[in-house]
Amino acid sequence: MLLNKVLKDVEIIESKGNLDIEITNISSDSRIVKKDCLFFAIKGYSLDGTKFINKAIENGATGIVVDETTDISELAIPDNITIVKLNNIRHALAICSCNLYDYPSRKLKLIGVTGTKGKTTSTYMIKSILEKHGLKVGLIGSISIYIGDKKLEDTDRTTPESYKIQETLAMMVKENVEVAILEVSSQAMKLDRVTGCDFDIALFTNLSEDHISPKEHKDMDDYFNAKLSLLKLAPNIVVNVDNEWTAKVPSLLPDKHITTFGMKNKADISMKNIRPSNSSVEFTLVMNGEENDIKVSIPGEYMAYNALGAIAVSSYFDVTVDNIKKALNPFKVFGRSEMVPNKLGLTIMIDYAHTPSSLESILKTVKPYTKGRVICTWGVGGDRDSAKRPIMGEISGNLADFTILTSDQVRTEDPRKILADIEVGLKKTNGKYTVILNRTDAIRYALSIATKDDIIVLPGLGSDLYIEYMGVKYPYDERVVIHDIIEEMLAKKKEA
């Protein structure tokens, strides 16, 4: 597509060079630039994209986009390279991406899923239900990108950049995908990643204290409004009326077609008689004037809520209760209440819980059904909301029988400072705990003290396959770590 067509509907402040050049791809990452790329040199929180313009040109970029703060005359750009200055560069990136890929979201049904907790699990549940219904489904989320059963790639953020979303949706259209499901973070809304997406349905799972920091949201109202901005993009909305924040949505968006779900408050689709166990949760679904028993093969009341939200979304496609049942049992999501099989026969759960409410939920879920101890081995991420740390420490001290504090995604913060913040809350309880800074050593200790009656809960990393330390991401798969430690333990036992 010619550059002048790619730039349709964006405000051009200044340009230099030929606007009739051919553009085949768009990127804001110089490392993945290909031939005839339009490179967006975005000045972000930590990196200045203008510093990577020459690298982008080396890799094949023929067009460069800069923001309104950049002086083109100060850039050493070859004469054969076109450079364009635009207002609101992130918004422009999204619109240009939509132009290049011909607005693919208009050619399929697009479902957006947002909320503090349950986004990932809900997207997989929706996908599973709609596939049982016979639809071809694509998924873009924080774990992977899928078209049907085919995994295209693993991902490392909740919502990709706008150009990646549009490129992937265009691929889905070519593959005859009928429904695409997109996990949408509040940061994605603030950074225009889904601008230009034509949503058909938006699900708001819940909202609780998280992502409140100088680099994210200044307060809960700002956080809520970022989530709410997604709902404004869809004609059909599904919301949880049992959450104090999401329950506000119907009154705030009266012109939308809204389907509510819940258990404690009156809702369009509801549940009752929740029956949890250590490996699943069952409940009675009340929908369309009928009652049906549903089983989800992941434990926890919150999983019942995730399932109910997914069912509410799926109701727009007239799915049958029989297909809902088949889709949710058996059901598994990588890194979400994931049970890890092992040669020692220990009960080990990996989960993504990294907020006070999610940690409390997972510990309250497993504690009543554990004969021995709940051994909670965890930490929290650095460069994020520090106020939640003592709160989570107190939760672990009160609910876990033994806490092992260790490093999580420390990013650029001192891990000792993070754990000290957590200890403030732990010390308010009578809970027993220890501190082992290295995560592998902490897991090794947990495995060494656990019996078959205990459960080891590893909140935090979930589906993350890396640990970020001082700006560098190191490969790290807790499943592999657990396997290797147990192999070492068995080898030592055999030698003895």
C-alpha positions as CSV (number, residue, x, y, z in Angstrom):
1,M,0.0,0.0,0.0
2,L,1.3,3.5,-0.8
3,L,2.4,5.5,2.2
4,N,-0.1,8.3,1.5
5,K,-2.9,5.8,1.8
6,V,-1.4,4.3,5.0
7,L,-1.5,7.8,6.4
8,K,-5.2,8.3,5.7
9,D,-7.1,10.0,8.6
10,V,-4.0,11.0,10.6
11,E,-2.8,14.6,11.1
12,I,0.4,15.3,9.3
13,I,2.4,18.2,10.7
14,E,5.4,18.0,8.4
15,S,6.8,15.6,5.9
16,K,10.0,15.2,3.9
17,G,10.4,12.9,1.0
18,N,8.2,10.8,-1.3
19,L,4.7,9.9,0.1
20,D,4.1,7.5,-2.8
21,I,6.5,4.8,-1.6
22,E,5.3,1.3,-1.1
23,I,4.7,0.2,2.6
24,T,4.3,-3.5,3.4
25,N,4.7,-3.6,7.2
26,I,4.6,-1.3,10.2
27,S,6.6,-1.5,13.5
28,S,7.8,0.6,16.5
29,D,10.5,-2.0,17.2
30,S,13.6,-1.5,15.1
31,R,14.6,-5.2,15.7
32,I,11.7,-6.6,13.8
33,V,11.6,-4.1,10.9
34,K,11.4,-5.7,7.5
35,K,11.9,-4.4,4.0
36,D,9.6,-1.5,3.1
37,C,8.6,-0.9,6.7
38,L,7.1,2.3,8.1
39,F,9.0,2.7,11.4
40,F,7.3,4.7,14.2
41,A,10.0,6.3,16.4
42,I,8.0,6.5,19.6
43,K,9.4,8.3,22.7
44,G,8.3,5.9,25.5
45,Y,8.7,5.7,29.2
46,S,12.2,4.3,29.1
47,L,13.3,4.3,25.5
48,D,13.5,7.1,22.8
49,G,12.5,5.6,19.5
50,T,14.4,8.3,17.5
51,K,17.6,6.7,18.8
52,F,16.8,3.6,16.8
53,I,16.0,5.2,13.5
54,N,19.3,4.3,11.8
55,K,18.9,0.7,13.0
56,A,15.4,0.6,11.5
57,I,16.7,1.9,8.2
58,E,19.5,-0.7,8.2
59,N,16.8,-3.4,8.6
60,G,14.7,-2.2,5.7
61,A,12.6,0.8,6.8
62,T,11.9,3.2,4.0
63,G,9.5,5.5,6.0
64,I,10.0,7.0,9.4
65,V,7.4,8.6,11.6
66,V,8.2,10.9,14.5
67,D,6.1,12.8,17.0
68,E,5.3,16.5,17.3
69,T,8.2,17.1,19.7
70,T,10.9,15.9,17.3
71,D,12.8,18.4,15.1
72,I,13.2,16.6,11.7
73,S,16.2,18.9,10.7
74,E,18.2,17.5,13.6
75,L,17.9,13.9,12.4
76,A,20.6,12.5,10.1
77,I,18.2,10.7,7.7
78,P,19.4,9.6,4.2
79,D,17.7,11.5,1.3
80,N,16.0,8.4,0.0
81,I,14.1,7.8,3.3
82,T,10.7,9.5,3.8
83,I,10.1,11.1,7.2
84,V,6.7,12.2,8.5
85,K,5.9,14.2,11.7
86,L,2.5,13.4,13.2
87,N,0.4,14.4,16.1
88,N,-0.4,11.8,18.8
89,I,1.9,9.2,17.4
90,R,0.5,6.2,19.3
91,H,-3.0,7.0,18.0
92,A,-1.6,7.4,14.5
93,L,0.3,4.1,14.8
94,A,-3.0,2.4,15.4
95,I,-4.9,4.1,12.6
96,C,-2.1,3.6,10.1
97,S,-2.0,-0.1,11.0
98,C,-5.8,-0.4,10.5
99,N,-5.3,1.3,7.1
100,L,-2.5,-1.0,6.0
101,Y,-4.4,-4.2,7.0
102,D,-7.8,-2.9,5.8
103,Y,-9.5,-2.8,9.2
104,P,-9.7,-6.6,9.7
105,S,-11.8,-6.3,12.9
106,R,-14.7,-5.3,10.7
107,K,-14.6,-8.7,9.0
108,L,-15.1,-10.9,12.0
109,K,-16.7,-10.8,15.4
110,L,-14.4,-9.2,17.9
111,I,-14.7,-9.8,21.7
112,G,-12.7,-7.6,24.1
113,V,-12.0,-8.9,27.7
114,T,-10.8,-6.6,30.4
115,G,-10.7,-6.6,34.3
116,T,-8.2,-6.9,37.1
117,K,-8.5,-10.6,37.5
118,G,-9.7,-13.4,35.2
119,K,-9.0,-11.9,31.8
120,T,-6.8,-14.7,30.6
121,T,-8.9,-17.5,31.9
122,S,-12.1,-15.9,30.7
123,T,-10.7,-15.6,27.1
124,Y,-9.8,-19.3,27.1
125,M,-13.2,-20.2,28.5
126,I,-14.9,-18.2,25.8
127,K,-12.7,-19.7,23.1
128,S,-13.5,-23.2,24.4
129,I,-17.2,-22.7,24.5
130,L,-17.5,-21.1,21.1
131,E,-15.3,-23.9,19.6
132,K,-17.6,-26.5,21.0
133,H,-20.4,-24.5,19.4
134,G,-18.7,-25.1,16.0
135,L,-17.1,-21.7,15.4
136,K,-13.5,-21.0,14.3
137,V,-11.9,-18.9,17.0
138,G,-8.8,-16.8,17.3
139,L,-7.3,-15.5,20.5
140,I,-4.8,-12.8,21.3
141,G,-3.8,-12.7,25.0
142,S,-1.1,-12.5,27.6
143,I,0.0,-16.1,27.2
144,S,-0.2,-16.9,23.5
145,I,-1.8,-16.1,20.1
146,Y,-4.0,-18.9,18.7
147,I,-6.0,-19.6,15.6
148,G,-8.1,-22.6,16.6
149,D,-5.8,-25.2,18.1
150,K,-2.7,-23.8,16.4
151,K,-0.5,-21.7,18.6
152,L,1.1,-19.0,16.5
153,E,3.5,-17.6,19.1
154,D,4.0,-17.0,22.8
155,T,3.4,-13.5,24.1
156,D,4.9,-11.5,27.0
157,R,2.4,-8.7,27.5
158,T,-1.4,-8.7,28.0
159,T,-2.2,-6.7,24.9
160,P,0.2,-6.4,21.9
161,E,1.1,-3.1,20.2
162,S,-1.6,-1.9,17.7
163,Y,0.3,-2.9,14.6
164,K,0.7,-6.4,15.9
165,I,-3.0,-6.7,16.7
166,Q,-4.0,-5.5,13.2
167,E,-1.5,-7.8,11.5
168,T,-2.7,-10.8,13.6
169,L,-6.4,-10.0,13.0
170,A,-5.7,-9.7,9.2
171,M,-4.1,-13.2,9.4
172,M,-7.1,-14.5,11.2
173,V,-9.4,-13.1,8.5
174,K,-7.3,-15.0,5.8
175,E,-7.7,-18.1,7.9
176,N,-11.5,-17.7,8.0
177,V,-11.7,-17.1,11.7
178,E,-15.2,-16.2,12.7
179,V,-14.6,-14.8,16.2
180,A,-11.5,-13.2,17.6
181,I,-11.0,-12.7,21.3
182,L,-8.6,-10.0,22.5
183,E,-7.4,-9.6,26.1
184,V,-7.3,-5.8,26.8
185,S,-5.3,-4.2,29.6
186,S,-5.9,-0.7,31.0
187,Q,-2.5,0.3,29.7
188,A,-3.5,-0.8,26.2
189,M,-6.4,1.6,26.4
190,K,-4.2,4.4,27.6
191,L,-1.6,3.7,24.9
192,D,-4.1,3.5,22.0
193,R,-3.3,-0.2,21.2
194,V,-6.9,-1.1,20.4
195,T,-7.8,2.2,18.6
196,G,-9.5,1.3,15.4
197,C,-10.7,-2.1,16.6
198,D,-14.3,-2.7,15.8
199,F,-15.5,-4.5,19.0
200,D,-18.8,-6.4,19.0
201,I,-18.8,-7.5,22.6
202,A,-16.8,-6.3,25.7
203,L,-16.5,-8.3,29.0
204,F,-15.6,-6.5,32.2
205,T,-14.8,-9.2,34.7
206,N,-14.1,-7.2,37.9
207,L,-11.9,-4.4,39.3
208,S,-9.7,-4.4,42.4
209,E,-6.6,-2.6,43.7
210,D,-3.8,-3.0,41.2
211,H,-1.6,-1.1,38.7
212,I,-1.6,2.0,40.9
213,S,1.8,3.6,40.4
214,P,3.5,6.6,38.8
215,K,4.0,4.6,35.6
216,E,0.5,3.2,35.4
217,H,-2.6,4.7,37.1
218,K,-2.6,7.6,39.6
219,D,-5.7,6.2,41.5
220,M,-8.6,3.7,41.2
221,D,-10.8,6.2,39.4
222,D,-8.2,6.6,36.6
223,Y,-7.8,2.8,36.5
224,F,-11.6,2.3,36.2
225,N,-12.0,4.9,33.5
226,A,-9.3,3.3,31.5
227,K,-11.2,0.0,31.6
228,L,-14.5,1.8,30.9
229,S,-13.1,3.2,27.8
230,L,-13.0,-0.2,26.2
231,L,-16.7,-0.7,26.9
232,K,-17.5,2.5,25.1
233,L,-16.1,0.9,21.9
234,A,-18.6,-2.0,21.9
235,P,-22.4,-2.1,21.4
236,N,-22.8,-5.2,23.6
237,I,-21.4,-5.3,27.1
238,V,-21.1,-8.1,29.7
239,V,-20.5,-7.0,33.3
240,N,-20.1,-8.6,36.8
241,V,-22.7,-7.0,39.1
242,D,-21.2,-8.5,42.2
243,N,-18.1,-6.2,42.0
244,E,-18.5,-2.7,43.4
245,W,-16.7,-1.1,40.4
246,T,-18.1,-3.1,37.5
247,A,-21.7,-2.8,39.0
248,K,-21.5,0.9,38.1
249,V,-21.3,0.2,34.4
250,P,-25.1,-0.1,33.6
251,S,-25.9,3.3,35.0
252,L,-22.9,4.9,33.3
253,L,-23.6,3.4,29.8
254,P,-27.4,3.3,29.6
255,D,-27.3,3.3,25.8
256,K,-25.4,0.0,25.5
257,H,-27.0,-3.5,25.3
258,I,-25.8,-4.9,28.7
259,T,-25.9,-8.4,30.0
260,T,-25.2,-8.8,33.7
261,F,-23.9,-11.8,35.5
262,G,-23.4,-12.6,39.2
263,M,-24.5,-14.5,42.2
264,K,-25.1,-12.1,45.1
265,N,-27.0,-9.5,43.2
266,K,-29.8,-9.7,40.6
267,A,-28.4,-10.5,37.2
268,D,-29.4,-11.7,33.8
269,I,-27.3,-14.8,34.0
270,S,-26.6,-16.0,37.5
271,M,-25.4,-19.0,39.6
272,K,-26.1,-20.6,42.9
273,N,-25.1,-23.5,45.1
274,I,-21.3,-23.2,44.5
275,R,-19.6,-26.5,45.4
276,P,-15.8,-26.2,45.5
277,S,-13.2,-28.9,45.8
278,N,-9.4,-29.0,45.6
279,S,-9.5,-29.7,41.9
280,S,-12.7,-28.2,40.5
281,V,-15.7,-26.0,41.2
282,E,-19.3,-26.8,40.5
283,F,-22.4,-24.5,40.5
284,T,-25.9,-24.3,39.3
285,L,-26.3,-22.1,36.3
286,V,-29.5,-20.0,36.1
287,M,-30.0,-18.8,32.5
288,N,-33.1,-18.4,30.3
289,G,-35.4,-19.5,33.1
290,E,-33.6,-22.9,33.4
291,E,-31.2,-24.4,35.9
292,N,-28.3,-26.6,35.0
293,D,-25.3,-27.9,36.9
294,I,-21.9,-26.8,35.6
295,K,-18.5,-28.2,36.5
296,V,-15.2,-26.3,35.9
297,S,-12.1,-28.4,36.2
298,I,-10.1,-25.6,37.9
299,P,-10.8,-24.9,41.6
300,G,-12.0,-21.7,43.2
301,E,-15.1,-19.5,43.5
302,Y,-13.5,-16.9,41.3
303,M,-13.2,-19.6,38.6
304,A,-17.0,-19.9,38.8
305,Y,-17.2,-16.2,38.2
306,N,-14.9,-16.5,35.2
307,A,-17.0,-19.2,33.8
308,L,-20.2,-17.3,34.3
309,G,-18.8,-14.3,32.5
310,A,-17.6,-16.5,29.6
311,I,-21.1,-18.1,29.5
312,A,-22.7,-14.6,29.4
313,V,-20.5,-13.6,26.5
314,S,-21.2,-16.9,24.7
315,S,-25.0,-16.4,25.1
316,Y,-24.7,-13.8,22.3
317,F,-24.0,-16.8,20.0
318,D,-26.9,-19.0,21.2
319,V,-24.6,-21.7,22.5
320,T,-26.2,-24.8,24.1
321,V,-25.8,-25.8,27.8
322,D,-24.5,-29.1,26.6
323,N,-21.6,-27.4,24.7
324,I,-21.0,-25.2,27.8
325,K,-20.6,-28.3,29.9
326,K,-18.2,-30.0,27.5
327,A,-16.1,-26.8,27.1
328,L,-15.5,-26.2,30.8
329,N,-14.8,-29.8,31.9
330,P,-12.0,-30.8,31.2
331,F,-10.5,-27.3,31.0
332,K,-7.0,-26.0,31.7
333,V,-5.1,-22.7,31.3
334,F,-1.3,-22.5,31.4
335,G,-0.2,-20.7,34.5
336,R,-3.6,-20.2,36.0
337,S,-4.3,-22.6,39.0
338,E,-2.1,-25.0,37.1
339,M,-1.4,-28.3,38.9
340,V,2.1,-29.6,38.2
341,P,2.5,-33.3,37.9
342,N,5.7,-34.6,39.5
343,K,7.6,-37.8,40.5
344,L,7.3,-37.1,44.2
345,G,3.5,-37.1,44.1
346,L,3.4,-33.7,45.7
347,T,0.6,-31.2,45.2
348,I,2.0,-28.2,43.5
349,M,0.1,-25.3,42.0
350,I,1.4,-22.5,39.8
351,D,-0.7,-19.4,39.6
352,Y,-0.5,-15.9,38.3
353,A,-1.9,-14.3,41.5
354,H,-0.1,-11.0,42.1
355,T,-2.7,-8.8,43.8
356,P,-4.1,-8.9,47.4
357,S,-7.5,-10.2,46.2
358,S,-6.1,-12.8,43.9
359,L,-3.6,-14.1,46.5
360,E,-6.4,-14.3,49.0
361,S,-8.7,-16.1,46.6
362,I,-6.1,-18.8,45.7
363,L,-5.2,-19.4,49.4
364,K,-8.8,-19.5,50.5
365,T,-9.5,-21.9,47.7
366,V,-6.9,-24.5,48.6
367,K,-6.8,-24.2,52.4
368,P,-10.1,-26.0,53.3
369,Y,-9.2,-29.0,51.1
370,T,-5.5,-29.5,52.1
371,K,-4.9,-32.1,54.8
372,G,-1.5,-30.8,55.7
373,R,0.1,-27.4,55.2
374,V,-0.3,-24.7,52.7
375,I,3.2,-23.7,51.7
376,C,3.1,-20.4,49.9
377,T,6.3,-19.5,48.0
378,W,6.1,-16.1,46.4
379,G,7.1,-12.4,46.0
380,V,5.8,-9.5,44.1
381,G,7.0,-7.5,41.1
382,G,9.2,-4.5,41.3
383,D,8.5,-1.0,39.9
384,R,4.8,-1.5,40.6
385,D,2.3,-0.6,43.3
386,S,4.3,-1.0,46.5
387,A,1.2,-0.3,48.8
388,K,-0.1,-3.8,48.1
389,R,3.0,-5.5,49.5
390,P,2.3,-5.4,53.2
391,I,-1.3,-6.2,52.5
392,M,-0.3,-9.3,50.6
393,G,2.2,-10.2,53.3
394,E,-0.6,-10.1,55.9
395,I,-2.8,-12.2,53.8
396,S,-0.2,-14.9,53.3
397,G,0.7,-14.8,57.0
398,N,-3.0,-15.3,58.0
399,L,-3.9,-17.9,55.4
400,A,-0.8,-19.9,54.6
401,D,0.6,-22.3,57.1
402,F,4.2,-21.4,56.0
403,T,5.3,-18.6,53.8
404,I,8.6,-18.6,51.8
405,L,9.3,-15.1,50.6
406,T,11.3,-14.9,47.4
407,S,12.0,-12.9,44.3
408,D,9.4,-12.4,41.5
409,Q,9.8,-10.0,38.5
410,V,12.0,-7.5,40.4
411,R,12.6,-5.5,37.2
412,T,14.9,-2.6,38.3
413,E,14.1,-2.5,42.0
414,D,16.1,-3.9,44.8
415,P,14.6,-7.3,45.6
416,R,15.5,-7.0,49.3
417,K,13.5,-3.8,49.5
418,I,10.5,-5.6,47.9
419,L,10.6,-8.5,50.4
420,A,11.1,-6.1,53.3
421,D,7.9,-4.3,52.3
422,I,6.1,-7.6,52.3
423,E,7.5,-8.5,55.7
424,V,5.9,-5.5,57.3
425,G,2.5,-7.2,56.8
426,L,3.7,-10.7,57.6
427,K,5.0,-9.5,61.0
428,K,1.5,-8.4,61.9
429,T,0.4,-12.0,61.9
430,N,1.5,-15.2,63.7
431,G,2.3,-16.8,60.4
432,K,5.6,-18.7,60.2
433,Y,7.8,-17.6,57.3
434,T,11.4,-17.5,56.0
435,V,13.1,-15.4,53.3
436,I,15.1,-17.0,50.5
437,L,16.0,-14.4,47.9
438,N,16.8,-16.7,45.0
439,R,13.5,-18.1,43.6
440,T,15.0,-21.5,42.6
441,D,16.5,-21.9,46.1
442,A,13.1,-21.0,47.5
443,I,11.4,-23.6,45.4
444,R,14.0,-26.2,46.3
445,Y,13.4,-25.5,50.0
446,A,9.6,-25.8,49.6
447,L,10.0,-29.2,47.8
448,S,12.4,-30.4,50.5
449,I,10.0,-29.7,53.4
450,A,6.7,-30.7,51.7
451,T,4.8,-33.9,52.3
452,K,2.1,-35.5,50.2
453,D,-0.5,-34.0,52.5
454,D,0.7,-30.5,51.9
455,I,0.2,-28.1,48.9
456,I,2.9,-25.9,47.5
457,V,1.4,-22.7,46.0
458,L,3.6,-20.7,43.7
459,P,1.8,-17.4,43.0
460,G,3.2,-14.7,40.8
461,L,4.9,-15.9,37.6
462,G,2.1,-18.0,36.3
463,S,2.6,-18.2,32.5
464,D,5.7,-16.1,32.5
465,L,8.6,-18.0,31.1
466,Y,11.3,-15.5,32.3
467,I,12.5,-13.6,35.3
468,E,13.3,-9.9,34.7
469,Y,16.2,-8.6,36.7
470,M,17.7,-5.2,36.3
471,G,16.1,-4.7,32.9
472,V,17.2,-8.1,31.5
473,K,14.8,-11.0,31.0
474,Y,16.3,-14.4,31.8
475,P,14.6,-17.6,30.6
476,Y,12.8,-19.2,33.6
477,D,10.1,-21.9,33.5
478,E,8.9,-22.9,37.0
479,R,7.7,-26.3,35.6
480,V,11.2,-27.0,34.4
481,V,12.8,-25.7,37.6
482,I,10.5,-28.0,39.6
483,H,11.3,-31.0,37.4
484,D,15.0,-30.5,37.6
485,I,15.1,-30.0,41.3
486,I,13.1,-33.1,41.9
487,E,15.4,-35.1,39.6
488,E,18.3,-33.8,41.7
489,M,16.5,-34.9,44.9
490,L,15.8,-38.3,43.5
491,A,19.4,-38.8,42.3
492,K,20.8,-37.8,45.7
493,K,18.3,-40.2,47.4
494,K,19.4,-43.0,45.0
495,E,23.1,-42.3,45.7
496,A,22.5,-42.4,49.5
